[in-house]
């Protein structure tokens, strides 16, 4: 008691590491040399559209700027980071677009069917990103709870490739919601009869969802331009759209009108 931090530091230099007195002096460390403050990180890899406004009224850009002065262990920082995925997709390095002329096509047999070599653990591809994917859901006005929609869509993509193993397998996807646009649910009716008046009728509401998909996967032909991130993003919904809708309805009653 009664010593300054400088005195304690000088005395500690003469103590043997691990001694009882050294251990006692170390208890003053937190008072003499506290750890530097850490501030809230928000989309450190950048924001595609900083003008997007969150439910609290702040834009993605303003939340990133505010985070630089908010302690990382504060409740406000936790609230910011809870919606971080809506402002910035996962930051990954996207390889250059493969040129069809330089790409390797899968070898084929005499009738043109691909020859399937044995899978190899060295064929892991990614992570690769497909941006600007659009999905139209007819029957609802919005995507519902964003985190739920992201999780369901991710699960459907991965489950599709598990149930349909082929050239692409061991797919692991991350789906990141970007934005949504609802339609008015009204369509025009061509005028008929003697009264030529333009009419309207109510149609089913719909929402266009824009999202980013980041994927790692294995491929029997990792250099093929025919089986890439575009193929993985499109194939499950092209081949089994009814299965996706059925899964949404099964997991949440919100999607019953779809």
PyMOL commands that set and color helices and strands:
alter all, ss='L'
color gray80, all
select helices_A, chain A and resi 5-12+20-26+29-32+60-67+75-82+84-87+121-123+146-163+229-239+241-251+253-257
alter helices_A, ss='H'
color red, helices_A
select strands_A, chain A and resi 124-138+168-182+186-189+199-202+206-219
alter strands_A, ss='S'
color yellow, strands_A
deselect
rebuild
show_as cartoon
